[in-house]
Amino acid sequence: DLPPAPSGRTYQLWAIATGKAPVSLGVFNPRPDGRITTAMAVPADLVFQVTAVTEEPAGGSPQPTQTPFLIGEVRRSE
């Protein structure tokens, strides 16, 4: 139920590892119904514990410019 980003803005997904700067996993914008299905490339050597979403300028940012409004813990099954 995520509304489309405002004009000139986009949502950006970040991988966050303890003690390291956030790494962008890509930008996205949901459909008008608030849903999104996407695949984002994750570098093979990137180990992270948290993902976060921010609203950024169109095209994305090299680092987050706002406090994330969605945060999720990554759990890996063995």
mmCIF file of the N, C-alpha and C atoms, coordinates in Angstrom:
data_MODEL
# 
_entry.id   MODEL 
# 
loop_
_atom_site.group_PDB 
_atom_site.id 
_atom_site.type_symbol 
_atom_site.label_atom_id 
_atom_site.label_alt_id 
_atom_site.label_comp_id 
_atom_site.label_asym_id 
_atom_site.label_entity_id 
_atom_site.label_seq_id 
_atom_site.pdbx_PDB_ins_code 
_atom_site.Cartn_x 
_atom_site.Cartn_y 
_atom_site.Cartn_z 
_atom_site.occupancy 
_atom_site.B_iso_or_equiv 
_atom_site.pdbx_formal_charge 
_atom_site.auth_seq_id 
_atom_site.auth_comp_id 
_atom_site.auth_asym_id 
_atom_site.auth_atom_id 
_atom_site.pdbx_PDB_model_num 
ATOM 1   N N  . ASP A 1 1  ? 0.818  -1.203  0.000   1.00 0.00 ? 1  ASP A N  1 
ATOM 2   C CA . ASP A 1 1  ? 0.000  0.000   0.000   1.00 0.00 ? 1  ASP A CA 1 
ATOM 3   C C  . ASP A 1 1  ? 0.858  1.262   0.000   1.00 0.00 ? 1  ASP A C  1 
ATOM 4   N N  . LEU A 1 2  ? 1.939  1.247   -0.719  1.00 0.00 ? 2  LEU A N  1 
ATOM 5   C CA . LEU A 1 2  ? 2.824  2.398   -0.810  1.00 0.00 ? 2  LEU A CA 1 
ATOM 6   C C  . LEU A 1 2  ? 2.343  3.317   -1.929  1.00 0.00 ? 2  LEU A C  1 
ATOM 7   N N  . PRO A 1 3  ? 2.075  4.586   -1.638  1.00 0.00 ? 3  PRO A N  1 
ATOM 8   C CA . PRO A 1 3  ? 1.621  5.483   -2.698  1.00 0.00 ? 3  PRO A CA 1 
ATOM 9   C C  . PRO A 1 3  ? 2.758  5.766   -3.677  1.00 0.00 ? 3  PRO A C  1 
ATOM 10  N N  . PRO A 1 4  ? 2.428  6.117   -4.925  1.00 0.00 ? 4  PRO A N  1 
ATOM 11  C CA . PRO A 1 4  ? 3.491  6.493   -5.861  1.00 0.00 ? 4  PRO A CA 1 
ATOM 12  C C  . PRO A 1 4  ? 4.312  7.652   -5.289  1.00 0.00 ? 4  PRO A C  1 
ATOM 13  N N  . ALA A 1 5  ? 5.587  7.680   -5.596  1.00 0.00 ? 5  ALA A N  1 
ATOM 14  C CA . ALA A 1 5  ? 6.441  8.783   -5.145  1.00 0.00 ? 5  ALA A CA 1 
ATOM 15  C C  . ALA A 1 5  ? 5.967  10.082  -5.805  1.00 0.00 ? 5  ALA A C  1 
ATOM 16  N N  . PRO A 1 6  ? 6.140  11.200  -5.133  1.00 0.00 ? 6  PRO A N  1 
ATOM 17  C CA . PRO A 1 6  ? 5.755  12.482  -5.729  1.00 0.00 ? 6  PRO A CA 1 
ATOM 18  C C  . PRO A 1 6  ? 6.525  12.735  -7.038  1.00 0.00 ? 6  PRO A C  1 
ATOM 19  N N  . SER A 1 7  ? 5.998  13.618  -7.854  1.00 0.00 ? 7  SER A N  1 
ATOM 20  C CA . SER A 1 7  ? 6.642  13.972  -9.117  1.00 0.00 ? 7  SER A CA 1 
ATOM 21  C C  . SER A 1 7  ? 8.085  14.401  -8.874  1.00 0.00 ? 7  SER A C  1 
ATOM 22  N N  . GLY A 1 8  ? 9.000  13.864  -9.684  1.00 0.00 ? 8  GLY A N  1 
ATOM 23  C CA . GLY A 1 8  ? 10.413 14.206  -9.548  1.00 0.00 ? 8  GLY A CA 1 
ATOM 24  C C  . GLY A 1 8  ? 11.137 13.456  -8.450  1.00 0.00 ? 8  GLY A C  1 
ATOM 25  N N  . ARG A 1 9  ? 10.448 12.488  -7.839  1.00 0.00 ? 9  ARG A N  1 
ATOM 26  C CA . ARG A 1 9  ? 11.021 11.707  -6.742  1.00 0.00 ? 9  ARG A CA 1 
ATOM 27  C C  . ARG A 1 9  ? 10.889 10.228  -7.053  1.00 0.00 ? 9  ARG A C  1 
ATOM 28  N N  . THR A 1 10 ? 11.626 9.396   -6.328  1.00 0.00 ? 10 THR A N  1 
ATOM 29  C CA . THR A 1 10 ? 11.548 7.949   -6.459  1.00 0.00 ? 10 THR A CA 1 
ATOM 30  C C  . THR A 1 10 ? 11.847 7.327   -5.107  1.00 0.00 ? 10 THR A C  1 
ATOM 31  N N  . TYR A 1 11 ? 11.529 6.065   -4.955  1.00 0.00 ? 11 TYR A N  1 
ATOM 32  C CA . TYR A 1 11 ? 11.905 5.336   -3.748  1.00 0.00 ? 11 TYR A CA 1 
ATOM 33  C C  . TYR A 1 11 ? 13.202 4.598   -4.026  1.00 0.00 ? 11 TYR A C  1 
ATOM 34  N N  . GLN A 1 12 ? 14.043 4.495   -3.000  1.00 0.00 ? 12 GLN A N  1 
ATOM 35  C CA . GLN A 1 12 ? 15.325 3.817   -3.153  1.00 0.00 ? 12 GLN A CA 1 
ATOM 36  C C  . GLN A 1 12 ? 15.485 2.815   -2.021  1.00 0.00 ? 12 GLN A C  1 
ATOM 37  N N  . LEU A 1 13 ? 15.935 1.600   -2.385  1.00 0.00 ? 13 LEU A N  1 
ATOM 38  C CA . LEU A 1 13 ? 16.156 0.530   -1.417  1.00 0.00 ? 13 LEU A CA 1 
ATOM 39  C C  . LEU A 1 13 ? 17.635 0.473   -1.069  1.00 0.00 ? 13 LEU A C  1 
ATOM 40  N N  . TRP A 1 14 ? 17.926 0.377   0.224   1.00 0.00 ? 14 TRP A N  1 
ATOM 41  C CA . TRP A 1 14 ? 19.300 0.367   0.722   1.00 0.00 ? 14 TRP A CA 1 
ATOM 42  C C  . TRP A 1 14 ? 19.584 -0.910  1.491   1.00 0.00 ? 14 TRP A C  1 
ATOM 43  N N  . ALA A 1 15 ? 20.799 -1.425  1.335   1.00 0.00 ? 15 ALA A N  1 
ATOM 44  C CA . ALA A 1 15 ? 21.319 -2.513  2.164   1.00 0.00 ? 15 ALA A CA 1 
ATOM 45  C C  . ALA A 1 15 ? 22.195 -1.858  3.224   1.00 0.00 ? 15 ALA A C  1 
ATOM 46  N N  . ILE A 1 16 ? 21.989 -2.255  4.476   1.00 0.00 ? 16 ILE A N  1 
ATOM 47  C CA . ILE A 1 16 ? 22.737 -1.639  5.566   1.00 0.00 ? 16 ILE A CA 1 
ATOM 48  C C  . ILE A 1 16 ? 23.436 -2.722  6.375   1.00 0.00 ? 16 ILE A C  1 
ATOM 49  N N  . ALA A 1 17 ? 24.749 -2.620  6.433   1.00 0.00 ? 17 ALA A N  1 
ATOM 50  C CA . ALA A 1 17 ? 25.579 -3.529  7.227   1.00 0.00 ? 17 ALA A CA 1 
ATOM 51  C C  . ALA A 1 17 ? 26.088 -2.760  8.444   1.00 0.00 ? 17 ALA A C  1 
ATOM 52  N N  . THR A 1 18 ? 26.190 -3.435  9.556   1.00 0.00 ? 18 THR A N  1 
ATOM 53  C CA . THR A 1 18 ? 26.648 -2.812  10.791  1.00 0.00 ? 18 THR A CA 1 
ATOM 54  C C  . THR A 1 18 ? 27.986 -2.113  10.586  1.00 0.00 ? 18 THR A C  1 
ATOM 55  N N  . GLY A 1 19 ? 28.034 -0.834  10.927  1.00 0.00 ? 19 GLY A N  1 
ATOM 56  C CA . GLY A 1 19 ? 29.272 -0.067  10.868  1.00 0.00 ? 19 GLY A CA 1 
ATOM 57  C C  . GLY A 1 19 ? 29.699 0.370   9.481   1.00 0.00 ? 19 GLY A C  1 
ATOM 58  N N  . LYS A 1 20 ? 28.849 0.176   8.462   1.00 0.00 ? 20 LYS A N  1 
ATOM 59  C CA . LYS A 1 20 ? 29.211 0.556   7.097   1.00 0.00 ? 20 LYS A CA 1 
ATOM 60  C C  . LYS A 1 20 ? 28.168 1.498   6.514   1.00 0.00 ? 20 LYS A C  1 
ATOM 61  N N  . ALA A 1 21 ? 28.569 2.223   5.483   1.00 0.00 ? 21 ALA A N  1 
ATOM 62  C CA . ALA A 1 21 ? 27.647 3.126   4.801   1.00 0.00 ? 21 ALA A CA 1 
ATOM 63  C C  . ALA A 1 21 ? 26.598 2.320   4.045   1.00 0.00 ? 21 ALA A C  1 
ATOM 64  N N  . PRO A 1 22 ? 25.365 2.830   3.936   1.00 0.00 ? 22 PRO A N  1 
ATOM 65  C CA . PRO A 1 22 ? 24.332 2.147   3.164   1.00 0.00 ? 22 PRO A CA 1 
ATOM 66  C C  . PRO A 1 22 ? 24.759 1.970   1.704   1.00 0.00 ? 22 PRO A C  1 
ATOM 67  N N  . VAL A 1 23 ? 24.327 0.855   1.099   1.00 0.00 ? 23 VAL A N  1 
ATOM 68  C CA . VAL A 1 23 ? 24.607 0.559   -0.303  1.00 0.00 ? 23 VAL A CA 1 
ATOM 69  C C  . VAL A 1 23 ? 23.276 0.518   -1.049  1.00 0.00 ? 23 VAL A C  1 
ATOM 70  N N  . SER A 1 24 ? 23.177 1.276   -2.137  1.00 0.00 ? 24 SER A N  1 
ATOM 71  C CA . SER A 1 24 ? 21.940 1.286   -2.913  1.00 0.00 ? 24 SER A CA 1 
ATOM 72  C C  . SER A 1 24 ? 21.738 -0.045  -3.630  1.00 0.00 ? 24 SER A C  1 
ATOM 73  N N  . LEU A 1 25 ? 20.521 -0.575  -3.525  1.00 0.00 ? 25 LEU A N  1 
ATOM 74  C CA . LEU A 1 25 ? 20.154 -1.777  -4.263  1.00 0.00 ? 25 LEU A CA 1 
ATOM 75  C C  . LEU A 1 25 ? 19.282 -1.416  -5.464  1.00 0.00 ? 25 LEU A C  1 
ATOM 76  N N  . GLY A 1 26 ? 18.944 -0.148  -5.603  1.00 0.00 ? 26 GLY A N  1 
ATOM 77  C CA . GLY A 1 26 ? 18.178 0.305   -6.758  1.00 0.00 ? 26 GLY A CA 1 
ATOM 78  C C  . GLY A 1 26 ? 17.019 1.207   -6.373  1.00 0.00 ? 26 GLY A C  1 
ATOM 79  N N  . VAL A 1 27 ? 16.376 1.748   -7.404  1.00 0.00 ? 27 VAL A N  1 
ATOM 80  C CA . VAL A 1 27 ? 15.236 2.630   -7.224  1.00 0.00 ? 27 VAL A CA 1 
ATOM 81  C C  . VAL A 1 27 ? 13.984 1.947   -7.765  1.00 0.00 ? 27 VAL A C  1 
ATOM 82  N N  . PHE A 1 28 ? 12.829 2.390   -7.278  1.00 0.00 ? 28 PHE A N  1 
ATOM 83  C CA . PHE A 1 28 ? 11.572 1.798   -7.728  1.00 0.00 ? 28 PHE A CA 1 
ATOM 84  C C  . PHE A 1 28 ? 10.426 2.762   -7.479  1.00 0.00 ? 28 PHE A C  1 
ATOM 85  N N  . ASN A 1 29 ? 9.305  2.496   -8.126  1.00 0.00 ? 29 ASN A N  1 
ATOM 86  C CA . ASN A 1 29 ? 8.080  3.230   -7.893  1.00 0.00 ? 29 ASN A CA 1 
ATOM 87  C C  . ASN A 1 29 ? 6.929  2.232   -8.003  1.00 0.00 ? 29 ASN A C  1 
ATOM 88  N N  . PRO A 1 30 ? 6.041  2.180   -7.024  1.00 0.00 ? 30 PRO A N  1 
ATOM 89  C CA . PRO A 1 30 ? 4.953  1.208   -7.068  1.00 0.00 ? 30 PRO A CA 1 
ATOM 90  C C  . PRO A 1 30 ? 3.903  1.564   -8.120  1.00 0.00 ? 30 PRO A C  1 
ATOM 91  N N  . ARG A 1 31 ? 3.089  0.566   -8.446  1.00 0.00 ? 31 ARG A N  1 
ATOM 92  C CA . ARG A 1 31 ? 1.944  0.787   -9.324  1.00 0.00 ? 31 ARG A CA 1 
ATOM 93  C C  . ARG A 1 31 ? 0.934  1.669   -8.590  1.00 0.00 ? 31 ARG A C  1 
ATOM 94  N N  . PRO A 1 32 ? -0.039 2.203   -9.300  1.00 0.00 ? 32 PRO A N  1 
ATOM 95  C CA . PRO A 1 32 ? -1.061 3.037   -8.637  1.00 0.00 ? 32 PRO A CA 1 
ATOM 96  C C  . PRO A 1 32 ? -1.800 2.325   -7.506  1.00 0.00 ? 32 PRO A C  1 
ATOM 97  N N  . ASP A 1 33 ? -1.868 0.978   -7.536  1.00 0.00 ? 33 ASP A N  1 
ATOM 98  C CA . ASP A 1 33 ? -2.543 0.254   -6.453  1.00 0.00 ? 33 ASP A CA 1 
ATOM 99  C C  . ASP A 1 33 ? -1.641 0.057   -5.227  1.00 0.00 ? 33 ASP A C  1 
ATOM 100 N N  . GLY A 1 34 ? -0.418 0.591   -5.273  1.00 0.00 ? 34 GLY A N  1 
ATOM 101 C CA . GLY A 1 34 ? 0.488  0.527   -4.132  1.00 0.00 ? 34 GLY A CA 1 
ATOM 102 C C  . GLY A 1 34 ? 1.349  -0.709  -4.061  1.00 0.00 ? 34 GLY A C  1 
ATOM 103 N N  . ARG A 1 35 ? 1.289  -1.553  -5.082  1.00 0.00 ? 35 ARG A N  1 
ATOM 104 C CA . ARG A 1 35 ? 2.076  -2.792  -5.077  1.00 0.00 ? 35 ARG A CA 1 
ATOM 105 C C  . ARG A 1 35 ? 3.291  -2.666  -5.986  1.00 0.00 ? 35 ARG A C  1 
ATOM 106 N N  . ILE A 1 36 ? 4.295  -3.494  -5.673  1.00 0.00 ? 36 ILE A N  1 
ATOM 107 C CA . ILE A 1 36 ? 5.506  -3.527  -6.485  1.00 0.00 ? 36 ILE A CA 1 
ATOM 108 C C  . ILE A 1 36 ? 6.043  -4.951  -6.522  1.00 0.00 ? 36 ILE A C  1 
ATOM 109 N N  . THR A 1 37 ? 6.492  -5.338  -7.681  1.00 0.00 ? 37 THR A N  1 
ATOM 110 C CA . THR A 1 37 ? 7.230  -6.581  -7.851  1.00 0.00 ? 37 THR A CA 1 
ATOM 111 C C  . THR A 1 37 ? 8.452  -6.223  -8.669  1.00 0.00 ? 37 THR A C  1 
ATOM 112 N N  . THR A 1 38 ? 9.612  -6.491  -8.117  1.00 0.00 ? 38 THR A N  1 
ATOM 113 C CA . THR A 1 38 ? 10.845 -6.127  -8.805  1.00 0.00 ? 38 THR A CA 1 
ATOM 114 C C  . THR A 1 38 ? 11.973 -7.052  -8.374  1.00 0.00 ? 38 THR A C  1 
ATOM 115 N N  . ALA A 1 39 ? 13.008 -7.083  -9.157  1.00 0.00 ? 39 ALA A N  1 
ATOM 116 C CA . ALA A 1 39 ? 14.231 -7.809  -8.798  1.00 0.00 ? 39 ALA A CA 1 
ATOM 117 C C  . ALA A 1 39 ? 15.365 -6.792  -8.796  1.00 0.00 ? 39 ALA A C  1 
ATOM 118 N N  . MET A 1 40 ? 16.165 -6.832  -7.756  1.00 0.00 ? 40 MET A N  1 
ATOM 119 C CA . MET A 1 40 ? 17.284 -5.906  -7.644  1.00 0.00 ? 40 MET A CA 1 
ATOM 120 C C  . MET A 1 40 ? 18.558 -6.710  -7.444  1.00 0.00 ? 40 MET A C  1 
ATOM 121 N N  . ALA A 1 41 ? 19.588 -6.338  -8.161  1.00 0.00 ? 41 ALA A N  1 
ATOM 122 C CA . ALA A 1 41 ? 20.867 -7.052  -8.086  1.00 0.00 ? 41 ALA A CA 1 
ATOM 123 C C  . ALA A 1 41 ? 21.577 -6.728  -6.773  1.00 0.00 ? 41 ALA A C  1 
ATOM 124 N N  . VAL A 1 42 ? 22.014 -7.772  -6.097  1.00 0.00 ? 42 VAL A N  1 
ATOM 125 C CA . VAL A 1 42 ? 22.777 -7.617  -4.860  1.00 0.00 ? 42 VAL A CA 1 
ATOM 126 C C  . VAL A 1 42 ? 24.179 -8.161  -5.126  1.00 0.00 ? 42 VAL A C  1 
ATOM 127 N N  . PRO A 1 43 ? 25.220 -7.333  -4.945  1.00 0.00 ? 43 PRO A N  1 
ATOM 128 C CA . PRO A 1 43 ? 26.582 -7.834  -5.149  1.00 0.00 ? 43 PRO A CA 1 
ATOM 129 C C  . PRO A 1 43 ? 26.837 -9.089  -4.306  1.00 0.00 ? 43 PRO A C  1 
ATOM 130 N N  . ALA A 1 44 ? 27.497 -10.066 -4.889  1.00 0.00 ? 44 ALA A N  1 
ATOM 131 C CA . ALA A 1 44 ? 27.729 -11.358 -4.223  1.00 0.00 ? 44 ALA A CA 1 
ATOM 132 C C  . ALA A 1 44 ? 28.483 -11.218 -2.900  1.00 0.00 ? 44 ALA A C  1 
ATOM 133 N N  . ASP A 1 45 ? 29.363 -10.233 -2.794  1.00 0.00 ? 45 ASP A N  1 
ATOM 134 C CA . ASP A 1 45 ? 30.162 -10.076 -1.577  1.00 0.00 ? 45 ASP A CA 1 
ATOM 135 C C  . ASP A 1 45 ? 29.523 -9.143  -0.548  1.00 0.00 ? 45 ASP A C  1 
ATOM 136 N N  . LEU A 1 46 ? 28.319 -8.666  -0.815  1.00 0.00 ? 46 LEU A N  1 
ATOM 137 C CA . LEU A 1 46 ? 27.647 -7.742  0.097   1.00 0.00 ? 46 LEU A CA 1 
ATOM 138 C C  . LEU A 1 46 ? 26.902 -8.521  1.179   1.00 0.00 ? 46 LEU A C  1 
ATOM 139 N N  . VAL A 1 47 ? 27.301 -8.312  2.422   1.00 0.00 ? 47 VAL A N  1 
ATOM 140 C CA . VAL A 1 47 ? 26.650 -8.937  3.570   1.00 0.00 ? 47 VAL A CA 1 
ATOM 141 C C  . VAL A 1 47 ? 26.003 -7.809  4.369   1.00 0.00 ? 47 VAL A C  1 
ATOM 142 N N  . PHE A 1 48 ? 24.695 -7.924  4.599   1.00 0.00 ? 48 PHE A N  1 
ATOM 143 C CA . PHE A 1 48 ? 23.991 -6.867  5.317   1.00 0.00 ? 48 PHE A CA 1 
ATOM 144 C C  . PHE A 1 48 ? 22.907 -7.468  6.197   1.00 0.00 ? 48 PHE A C  1 
ATOM 145 N N  . GLN A 1 49 ? 22.483 -6.701  7.195   1.00 0.00 ? 49 GLN A N  1 
ATOM 146 C CA . GLN A 1 49 ? 21.513 -7.176  8.164   1.00 0.00 ? 49 GLN A CA 1 
ATOM 147 C C  . GLN A 1 49 ? 20.150 -6.491  8.038   1.00 0.00 ? 49 GLN A C  1 
ATOM 148 N N  . VAL A 1 50 ? 20.123 -5.340  7.385   1.00 0.00 ? 50 VAL A N  1 
ATOM 149 C CA . VAL A 1 50 ? 18.916 -4.522  7.339   1.00 0.00 ? 50 VAL A CA 1 
ATOM 150 C C  . VAL A 1 50 ? 18.732 -3.951  5.940   1.00 0.00 ? 50 VAL A C  1 
ATOM 151 N N  . THR A 1 51 ? 17.469 -3.823  5.522   1.00 0.00 ? 51 THR A N  1 
ATOM 152 C CA . THR A 1 51 ? 17.151 -3.053  4.324   1.00 0.00 ? 51 THR A CA 1 
ATOM 153 C C  . THR A 1 51 ? 16.307 -1.864  4.753   1.00 0.00 ? 51 THR A C  1 
ATOM 154 N N  . ALA A 1 52 ? 16.383 -0.796  3.984   1.00 0.00 ? 52 ALA A N  1 
ATOM 155 C CA . ALA A 1 52 ? 15.625 0.406   4.306   1.00 0.00 ? 52 ALA A CA 1 
ATOM 156 C C  . ALA A 1 52 ? 15.203 1.084   3.005   1.00 0.00 ? 52 ALA A C  1 
ATOM 157 N N  . VAL A 1 53 ? 14.105 1.819   3.080   1.00 0.00 ? 53 VAL A N  1 
ATOM 158 C CA . VAL A 1 53 ? 13.589 2.553   1.928   1.00 0.00 ? 53 VAL A CA 1 
ATOM 159 C C  . VAL A 1 53 ? 13.526 4.034   2.272   1.00 0.00 ? 53 VAL A C  1 
ATOM 160 N N  . THR A 1 54 ? 14.008 4.861   1.350   1.00 0.00 ? 54 THR A N  1 
ATOM 161 C CA . THR A 1 54 ? 13.901 6.308   1.472   1.00 0.00 ? 54 THR A CA 1 
ATOM 162 C C  . THR A 1 54 ? 13.261 6.861   0.204   1.00 0.00 ? 54 THR A C  1 
ATOM 163 N N  . GLU A 1 55 ? 12.763 8.074   0.298   1.00 0.00 ? 55 GLU A N  1 
ATOM 164 C CA . GLU A 1 55 ? 12.276 8.800   -0.875  1.00 0.00 ? 55 GLU A CA 1 
ATOM 165 C C  . GLU A 1 55 ? 13.409 9.717   -1.320  1.00 0.00 ? 55 GLU A C  1 
ATOM 166 N N  . GLU A 1 56 ? 13.801 9.597   -2.578  1.00 0.00 ? 56 GLU A N  1 
ATOM 167 C CA . GLU A 1 56 ? 14.959 10.329  -3.087  1.00 0.00 ? 56 GLU A CA 1 
ATOM 168 C C  . GLU A 1 56 ? 14.615 11.075  -4.379  1.00 0.00 ? 56 GLU A C  1 
ATOM 169 N N  . PRO A 1 57 ? 15.510 11.973  -4.828  1.00 0.00 ? 57 PRO A N  1 
ATOM 170 C CA . PRO A 1 57 ? 15.298 12.624  -6.118  1.00 0.00 ? 57 PRO A CA 1 
ATOM 171 C C  . PRO A 1 57 ? 15.243 11.576  -7.231  1.00 0.00 ? 57 PRO A C  1 
ATOM 172 N N  . ALA A 1 58 ? 14.507 11.863  -8.300  1.00 0.00 ? 58 ALA A N  1 
ATOM 173 C CA . ALA A 1 58 ? 14.410 10.944  -9.445  1.00 0.00 ? 58 ALA A CA 1 
ATOM 174 C C  . ALA A 1 58 ? 15.806 10.501  -9.854  1.00 0.00 ? 58 ALA A C  1 
ATOM 175 N N  . GLY A 1 59 ? 15.971 9.209   -10.103 1.00 0.00 ? 59 GLY A N  1 
ATOM 176 C CA . GLY A 1 59 ? 17.274 8.656   -10.461 1.00 0.00 ? 59 GLY A CA 1 
ATOM 177 C C  . GLY A 1 59 ? 18.051 8.140   -9.266  1.00 0.00 ? 59 GLY A C  1 
ATOM 178 N N  . GLY A 1 60 ? 17.628 8.513   -8.049  1.00 0.00 ? 60 GLY A N  1 
ATOM 179 C CA . GLY A 1 60 ? 18.293 8.019   -6.855  1.00 0.00 ? 60 GLY A CA 1 
ATOM 180 C C  . GLY A 1 60 ? 19.425 8.901   -6.386  1.00 0.00 ? 60 GLY A C  1 
ATOM 181 N N  . SER A 1 61 ? 20.000 8.523   -5.250  1.00 0.00 ? 61 SER A N  1 
ATOM 182 C CA . SER A 1 61 ? 21.094 9.261   -4.614  1.00 0.00 ? 61 SER A CA 1 
ATOM 183 C C  . SER A 1 61 ? 22.238 8.309   -4.287  1.00 0.00 ? 61 SER A C  1 
ATOM 184 N N  . PRO A 1 62 ? 23.474 8.831   -4.206  1.00 0.00 ? 62 PRO A N  1 
ATOM 185 C CA . PRO A 1 62 ? 24.592 7.966   -3.833  1.00 0.00 ? 62 PRO A CA 1 
ATOM 186 C C  . PRO A 1 62 ? 24.516 7.516   -2.370  1.00 0.00 ? 62 PRO A C  1 
ATOM 187 N N  . GLN A 1 63 ? 23.866 8.302   -1.530  1.00 0.00 ? 63 GLN A N  1 
ATOM 188 C CA . GLN A 1 63 ? 23.642 7.974   -0.121  1.00 0.00 ? 63 GLN A CA 1 
ATOM 189 C C  . GLN A 1 63 ? 22.256 8.485   0.257   1.00 0.00 ? 63 GLN A C  1 
ATOM 190 N N  . PRO A 1 64 ? 21.615 7.919   1.265   1.00 0.00 ? 64 PRO A N  1 
ATOM 191 C CA . PRO A 1 64 ? 20.285 8.397   1.656   1.00 0.00 ? 64 PRO A CA 1 
ATOM 192 C C  . PRO A 1 64 ? 20.314 9.878   2.027   1.00 0.00 ? 64 PRO A C  1 
ATOM 193 N N  . THR A 1 65 ? 19.279 10.593  1.603   1.00 0.00 ? 65 THR A N  1 
ATOM 194 C CA . THR A 1 65 ? 19.173 12.013  1.938   1.00 0.00 ? 65 THR A CA 1 
ATOM 195 C C  . THR A 1 65 ? 18.114 12.248  3.007   1.00 0.00 ? 65 THR A C  1 
ATOM 196 N N  . GLN A 1 66 ? 17.420 11.178  3.410   1.00 0.00 ? 66 GLN A N  1 
ATOM 197 C CA . GLN A 1 66 ? 16.377 11.270  4.420   1.00 0.00 ? 66 GLN A CA 1 
ATOM 198 C C  . GLN A 1 66 ? 16.485 10.083  5.372   1.00 0.00 ? 66 GLN A C  1 
ATOM 199 N N  . THR A 1 67 ? 15.783 10.189  6.488   1.00 0.00 ? 67 THR A N  1 
ATOM 200 C CA . THR A 1 67 ? 15.649 9.054   7.398   1.00 0.00 ? 67 THR A CA 1 
ATOM 201 C C  . THR A 1 67 ? 14.748 8.027   6.722   1.00 0.00 ? 67 THR A C  1 
ATOM 202 N N  . PRO A 1 68 ? 15.125 6.749   6.710   1.00 0.00 ? 68 PRO A N  1 
ATOM 203 C CA . PRO A 1 68 ? 14.265 5.733   6.094   1.00 0.00 ? 68 PRO A CA 1 
ATOM 204 C C  . PRO A 1 68 ? 12.885 5.700   6.737   1.00 0.00 ? 68 PRO A C  1 
ATOM 205 N N  . PHE A 1 69 ? 11.861 5.453   5.902   1.00 0.00 ? 69 PHE A N  1 
ATOM 206 C CA . PHE A 1 69 ? 10.512 5.337   6.433   1.00 0.00 ? 69 PHE A CA 1 
ATOM 207 C C  . PHE A 1 69 ? 10.040 3.885   6.481   1.00 0.00 ? 69 PHE A C  1 
ATOM 208 N N  . LEU A 1 70 ? 10.785 2.986   5.850   1.00 0.00 ? 70 LEU A N  1 
ATOM 209 C CA . LEU A 1 70 ? 10.545 1.543   5.965   1.00 0.00 ? 70 LEU A CA 1 
ATOM 210 C C  . LEU A 1 70 ? 11.874 0.870   6.274   1.00 0.00 ? 70 LEU A C  1 
ATOM 211 N N  . ILE A 1 71 ? 11.878 -0.016  7.258   1.00 0.00 ? 71 ILE A N  1 
ATOM 212 C CA . ILE A 1 71 ? 13.094 -0.731  7.637   1.00 0.00 ? 71 ILE A CA 1 
ATOM 213 C C  . ILE A 1 71 ? 12.724 -2.201  7.846   1.00 0.00 ? 71 ILE A C  1 
ATOM 214 N N  . GLY A 1 72 ? 13.554 -3.089  7.330   1.00 0.00 ? 72 GLY A N  1 
ATOM 215 C CA . GLY A 1 72 ? 13.301 -4.503  7.492   1.00 0.00 ? 72 GLY A CA 1 
ATOM 216 C C  . GLY A 1 72 ? 14.575 -5.266  7.822   1.00 0.00 ? 72 GLY A C  1 
ATOM 217 N N  . GLU A 1 73 ? 14.456 -6.225  8.727   1.00 0.00 ? 73 GLU A N  1 
ATOM 218 C CA . GLU A 1 73 ? 15.586 -7.067  9.098   1.00 0.00 ? 73 GLU A CA 1 
ATOM 219 C C  . GLU A 1 73 ? 15.715 -8.216  8.098   1.00 0.00 ? 73 GLU A C  1 
ATOM 220 N N  . VAL A 1 74 ? 16.935 -8.515  7.713   1.00 0.00 ? 74 VAL A N  1 
ATOM 221 C CA . VAL A 1 74 ? 17.198 -9.613  6.785   1.00 0.00 ? 74 VAL A CA 1 
ATOM 222 C C  . VAL A 1 74 ? 17.510 -10.859 7.602   1.00 0.00 ? 74 VAL A C  1 
ATOM 223 N N  . ARG A 1 75 ? 16.783 -11.920 7.305   1.00 0.00 ? 75 ARG A N  1 
ATOM 224 C CA . ARG A 1 75 ? 17.028 -13.191 7.988   1.00 0.00 ? 75 ARG A CA 1 
ATOM 225 C C  . ARG A 1 75 ? 17.390 -14.220 6.930   1.00 0.00 ? 75 ARG A C  1 
ATOM 226 N N  . ARG A 1 76 ? 18.484 -14.881 7.148   1.00 0.00 ? 76 ARG A N  1 
ATOM 227 C CA . ARG A 1 76 ? 18.936 -15.905 6.205   1.00 0.00 ? 76 ARG A CA 1 
ATOM 228 C C  . ARG A 1 76 ? 18.680 -17.270 6.808   1.00 0.00 ? 76 ARG A C  1 
ATOM 229 N N  . SER A 1 77 ? 18.124 -18.161 6.002   1.00 0.00 ? 77 SER A N  1 
ATOM 230 C CA . SER A 1 77 ? 17.914 -19.520 6.481   1.00 0.00 ? 77 SER A CA 1 
ATOM 231 C C  . SER A 1 77 ? 19.161 -20.343 6.174   1.00 0.00 ? 77 SER A C  1 
ATOM 232 N N  . GLU A 1 78 ? 19.457 -21.242 7.028   1.00 0.00 ? 78 GLU A N  1 
ATOM 233 C CA . GLU A 1 78 ? 20.650 -22.086 6.867   1.00 0.00 ? 78 GLU A CA 1 
ATOM 234 C C  . GLU A 1 78 ? 20.328 -23.319 6.087   1.00 0.00 ? 78 GLU A C  1 
# 
